[in-house]
Amino acid sequence: MHISASGFARVFQYSQMFKEGMLCTVYLSFFTVVLGFVLALLLATMRMSDINIYRLLPRDTQRSLRLKGGIGFALARFNPISFVASLYVEVMRATPLLVQLFIVYQVLFNKNVIDLPAVTIFGFLKLNRFLPGVIALGLNSGAYLAEIIRAGIQSIDGGQTEAARSLGLSQMQNMRFIILPQAIKNILPAIGNEFVTIIKESAITYTIGVQDLMAAVKAAQAGTFLIIEPLLVVAVMYFCLTFPTSKVIAYFEKKMSVGDRRNGGDRQRMRKRKVGFAGKGEQEIPMYEEVAK
């Protein structure tokens, strides 16, 4: 298949459509991340909840059920909130995104259920196409982010929660000021990868008429009868979106890990100090670089 400069010149006649398609992709990714992150926080909280009938029973009844075991004890310990969240996460992760997109667009947003007006937003996007795409991508992303957030929260040492309780902090304050900041720092690379994935997966929304980059490719291919040149142009544009995004996330990750490296260096100096000098066992003498300071 021949690639020529004249072919690219013909494709650049559709530069306005590619520009609007890039803006549409950015809007899709931004609103999807916001919706997915809020949903993921809710799902992660639901999955880690400990709400069941067993906790509401008197101590004697709890002890009796625990000793008997069986189906009665299992039903008393059943957590419907965690079950619903787990079921949602497993279903959304086990089904194709394209199927979810068509279900949202053709089942949820049809004229008999939710009839969206065909108004224009951001100057060029149709609301009745754009909003279903955002919701479908957000519902799918929320299922993956929920597992990432849950793993990040559970990675925090339980002793910090006990310390927060001893200081009189409530569960909400503990989660807001102690657990979540550390969890976000730990899971930032995974969240960044999910954001980059969303930018690329948003291309699937052109199948329901969203005017993103792939819609611009199809228009350019139909108007110029060229195949490879529009695809190469859009590949470069996706690269220009995802590569700087990954580098910005890596920069913030490096900044947030400065404290960890400093603490790790302090621990390393303490280990060296305990070894001592000339094999004399533990020493309380400071290291050379500390004396130099």
C-alpha positions in Angstrom: 0.0 0.0 0.0 1.5 3.3 -1.2 2.0 6.2 1.3 2.5 9.6 -0.3 2.9 13.2 0.9 0.0 14.2 -1.4 -2.2 11.7 0.5 -1.4 13.4 3.8 -2.1 16.8 2.2 -5.6 15.5 1.2 -6.1 14.2 4.8 -5.1 17.6 6.3 -8.1 19.1 4.5 -10.1 17.5 7.3 -7.9 19.1 10.0 -10.9 20.8 11.6 -12.6 17.4 12.1 -9.5 15.9 13.6 -9.2 18.9 16.0 -12.8 18.5 17.1 -12.2 14.8 17.4 -9.2 15.3 19.7 -11.3 17.7 21.9 -14.1 15.2 22.0 -11.6 12.5 23.1 -10.3 14.7 25.9 -13.8 15.5 27.1 -14.8 11.9 27.0 -11.7 10.9 29.0 -12.0 13.7 31.6 -15.7 13.0 32.4 -15.2 9.3 32.3 -12.3 9.6 34.9 -14.5 11.8 37.2 -17.5 9.5 37.0 -15.4 6.3 37.2 -13.4 7.5 40.3 -16.5 8.6 42.2 -18.2 5.3 41.4 -15.0 3.4 42.3 -14.8 5.0 45.7 -18.4 4.0 46.4 -17.9 0.5 45.2 -14.6 0.0 47.2 -16.4 1.3 50.3 -19.3 -1.1 49.7 -17.0 -4.1 49.2 -15.0 -3.4 52.4 -18.2 -2.7 54.5 -19.0 -5.0 57.4 -22.8 -4.6 57.5 -24.8 -7.8 58.4 -27.4 -9.1 60.8 -24.8 -10.8 63.0 -23.4 -7.5 64.2 -26.8 -6.3 65.4 -27.5 -9.5 67.5 -26.9 -9.7 71.2 -23.6 -11.2 72.3 -25.2 -14.4 73.6 -26.9 -15.0 70.3 -23.7 -14.3 68.4 -21.8 -16.8 70.5 -24.6 -19.4 70.0 -24.6 -18.9 66.2 -20.8 -19.1 66.1 -20.7 -22.3 68.0 -23.5 -23.9 65.9 -22.2 -22.8 62.6 -24.0 -24.0 59.5 -26.4 -22.1 57.2 -27.8 -19.9 60.0 -24.4 -18.5 60.9 -23.6 -18.0 57.2 -26.9 -16.1 56.6 -26.3 -13.9 59.6 -22.8 -13.0 58.3 -24.1 -12.3 54.8 -23.4 -8.8 53.7 -25.8 -7.7 50.9 -24.0 -4.4 50.3 -20.7 -6.1 49.7 -22.4 -8.8 47.6 -24.0 -6.2 45.3 -20.7 -4.3 44.8 -18.8 -7.5 44.1 -21.4 -8.7 41.6 -21.3 -5.4 39.8 -17.5 -5.4 39.6 -17.3 -9.0 38.4 -20.0 -8.6 35.7 -18.5 -5.3 34.3 -15.1 -6.8 34.2 -16.2 -10.1 32.6 -18.3 -8.5 29.7 -17.0 -6.6 26.7 -17.0 -2.9 26.7 -18.7 -2.8 23.3 -21.7 -4.8 24.6 -22.0 -2.5 27.6 -21.9 0.6 25.4 -24.7 -0.7 23.2 -26.8 -1.7 26.3 -26.4 1.8 27.7 -27.1 3.5 24.4 -29.9 1.3 22.9 -31.6 0.1 26.1 -31.1 2.8 28.7 -31.1 5.9 26.4 -33.9 5.0 24.0 -37.1 7.0 23.5 -39.1 4.8 25.8 -36.8 5.0 28.8 -34.6 8.2 28.8 -35.1 10.4 25.7 -32.2 12.8 25.6 -32.6 16.0 23.5 -30.4 16.3 20.4 -28.8 19.5 21.6 -25.2 20.6 20.9 -22.7 20.9 23.8 -19.2 22.4 23.7 -20.0 23.8 20.3 -20.0 20.6 18.2 -21.0 17.5 20.3 -24.4 16.0 20.3 -25.6 15.3 23.9 -27.7 12.3 23.0 -24.5 10.6 21.7 -21.9 12.0 24.0 -23.6 11.3 27.4 -24.3 7.6 26.8 -20.6 7.2 25.8 -19.4 8.9 29.0 -21.8 6.8 31.2 -20.8 3.5 29.5 -17.1 4.2 29.8 -17.5 5.5 33.4 -19.4 2.4 34.5 -16.8 0.2 33.0 -13.8 2.2 34.4 -15.4 2.3 37.9 -15.3 -1.5 38.1 -11.6 -1.6 37.5 -10.7 1.4 39.6 -12.8 0.0 42.5 -10.4 -3.0 42.7 -7.4 -0.7 42.5 -8.7 1.6 45.3 -9.7 -1.3 47.5 -6.2 -2.9 47.1 -4.6 0.5 48.0 -6.7 1.0 51.1 -6.1 -2.5 52.3 -2.3 -2.0 51.8 -2.2 0.6 54.6 -1.1 -0.8 57.9 -4.0 -1.4 60.3 -2.0 0.1 63.1 -2.6 3.5 61.7 -6.4 3.1 62.0 -5.9 2.1 65.7 -3.7 5.2 66.2 -6.4 7.4 64.7 -9.0 5.9 67.0 -6.8 6.5 70.0 -6.6 10.2 68.9 -10.3 10.4 68.8 -10.8 10.5 65.0 -14.0 9.2 63.6 -14.0 6.5 60.8 -14.7 9.2 58.2 -11.9 11.4 59.4 -9.5 8.5 59.5 -10.4 7.6 55.9 -10.2 11.2 54.7 -7.0 12.4 56.4 -4.9 9.3 57.0 -5.9 6.3 54.8 -7.0 7.8 51.5 -3.9 10.1 51.0 -1.5 7.2 51.5 -3.7 4.9 49.4 -3.8 7.4 46.5 -0.1 7.7 46.6 0.4 4.0 46.4 -2.1 3.4 43.6 -1.2 6.5 41.5 0.6 4.5 38.8 -2.3 2.2 38.4 -4.8 5.1 38.2 -2.6 6.7 35.6 -2.5 3.6 33.5 -6.3 3.4 33.7 -6.6 7.0 32.6 -4.3 6.3 29.6 -6.4 3.2 28.8 -9.6 5.3 28.9 -8.1 7.7 26.3 -7.5 4.8 24.0 -10.7 2.9 24.7 -12.8 6.0 24.1 -12.3 5.4 20.3 -15.0 2.7 20.6 -17.7 5.4 21.1 -17.6 6.3 17.4 -19.8 3.2 16.9 -22.8 5.1 18.4 -22.1 8.3 16.5 -19.8 10.2 18.9 -17.6 12.7 17.0 -14.3 11.5 18.3 -11.0 10.9 16.5 -12.2 7.6 14.9 -15.2 9.4 13.5 -12.9 11.9 11.9 -10.8 9.0 10.4 -13.9 7.5 8.9 -15.0 10.8 7.4 -11.5 11.4 5.9 -11.3 7.9 4.5 -14.7 8.3 2.9 -13.8 11.7 1.4 -10.3 10.9 0.2 -10.6 7.1 -0.5 -7.3 6.8 1.5 -6.9 4.1 4.1 -3.5 4.3 5.8 -2.9 8.0 5.9 -5.8 8.9 8.1 -5.0 6.0 10.4 -1.4 7.2 10.7 -2.5 10.7 11.5 -4.9 9.6 14.2 -2.2 7.2 15.7 0.1 10.2 16.1 -2.6 12.2 17.7 -3.4 9.4 20.2 0.3 9.2 21.0 0.4 12.9 21.6 -2.4 12.5 24.1 -1.2 9.4 26.0 2.6 9.9 26.1 2.6 13.3 27.8 -0.1 12.1 30.2 2.0 9.2 31.3 5.0 11.4 31.8 3.0 13.9 33.9 1.7 11.1 36.1 5.2 9.7 36.4 6.5 13.1 37.5 3.9 13.5 40.2 4.5 9.9 41.3 8.2 10.7 41.7 7.4 13.8 43.7 5.1 12.0 46.0 7.6 9.2 46.7 10.4 11.6 47.9 9.3 11.1 51.5 9.4 7.4 51.1 13.0 7.5 49.8 14.0 9.8 52.6 12.6 7.5 55.2 14.2 4.6 53.5 17.6 6.3 53.7 17.1 7.0 57.4 16.3 3.3 58.0 19.4 2.3 56.0 21.6 4.6 58.2 20.1 3.1 61.3 20.9 -0.4 60.1 24.5 0.6 59.5 24.7 2.2 62.9 23.5 -0.9 64.6 26.2 -3.0 62.9 28.8 -0.8 64.6 32.4 -0.2 63.8 35.3 -2.7 63.7 32.9 -5.5 64.8 32.2 -4.1 68.2 28.5 -4.7 68.0 25.8 -2.0 68.3 27.0 1.6 68.6 25.3 4.9 69.4 27.9 6.8 67.5 26.3 8.8 64.6 27.3 8.1 61.1 30.0 10.2 59.3 27.5 12.1 57.1 25.5 13.0 60.2 28.6 14.3 62.0 29.5 16.3 58.9 26.2 18.1 59.0 
